[in-house]
Amino acid sequence: MLLNPRRFSFLSAAVLLFTSLSSQAEITASIGATTEYVRDGISETRGQPALQGGVTWLSNTGLYTGIWSSGVERKEDHATYEHDAFAGYYLPLTDRIAADLSVTRYTWAGDTDIRDQSYTEGAVRLLINDALTFGWRQSGDHLGSGFDMRHLELGYTWQFSDFSLELFTAQHRWLEVDDDDFNFDEDTQRDSYWQFRVALDRSYGPWDIRIALNRTNLSADYDASTAIEFGFQRYFQLW
């Protein structure tokens, strides 16, 4: 069978591009555990520990993709695992400034109703000296609600040899709700809230140990008052 020359050229270019990217890329994996999984300031495990792990492909062109998973135990449903598939591009703009553009697909394992909560989130982050970060994230149909949610982030990380210290704050805001407040049963407090975090990381070769203090302006009724996380990760170089 003869191949169409134009199709053959396209396939050849695609193979060459993939080969080139693969030769300049690395694949890493991680596995670990945390005493509590906190996302956007809210506990996803109700104070219980969780196993976590993921795989990331990173090219020196700035392209990256991967998947990350964590155990969850939320009181409002019967989710057992969260799976995040992501892809992005790290783009240096100057010697000191870079942009990080990404998209993440969040899905959950558990009851069949959990599938309706899957959503996609886009993010743009501006990094100065890879230390100061300004971030914007937004998702449509957040958790299957039919409404958008926006996150504005500000963080700074100090690097001291094998140690790093992070200060982080964010505003998490539903951009719209219905008259009955579909998401939170007519309690609008959680429609817009602030998160604050202080975290310390320590690396020991392929091991990373992290302790973080999370706080929001929400009460414990939302699993979001004050939470201390202690976790560790073991990294593996696969490629």
Buried (B, 14 or more C-beta within 10 A) or exposed (E): EEEEEEEEEEEEEEEEEEEEBEEEBBBBBBBBBBBBBBBBBBBBBEEEBBEBBBBBBBBEEBBBBBBBBBBBBBEEBBBBBBBBBBBBBBEEEEEEBBBBBBBBBBBBBBEEEBEEBBBBBBBBBBBEEEBBBEBEBBBBBBBBBEBBBBBBBEBBBEEEEEEBEBEBBBEBBBEEBEEEBBBBEEEEEBBEBBBBBEBEBBBEEEEBBBBBBBBBEBEEEBBBBEBEBEBBBBBEEEE
